Amino acid sequence: MVPAYTLPPNADHVTIMRALVKLTLGHGLASTLASDIAQACKTLDRKGGLHELDRTRVKTGTGY
């Protein structure tokens, strides 16, 4: 699970991601997860984030 967190206004320049995994996650799956995250970051760097119009459609808040 990779939840999204909002930061306070004085820390809005900080980008974070918190990955929650089960204690039983093995080394092989942890390596695959790390590789997938690295690849996703490269893709986002290359393509950029959401267009502003798409960003307004993203649901945020509790209950999603």
Residue pairs with C-beta under 8 A, 6 or more apart in sequence:
1 19
1 20
1 21
2 17
2 18
2 19
2 20
3 18
3 20
4 60
5 16
5 18
6 60
7 14
7 16
17 37
19 33
19 37
21 30
21 33
25 33
49 55
50 58
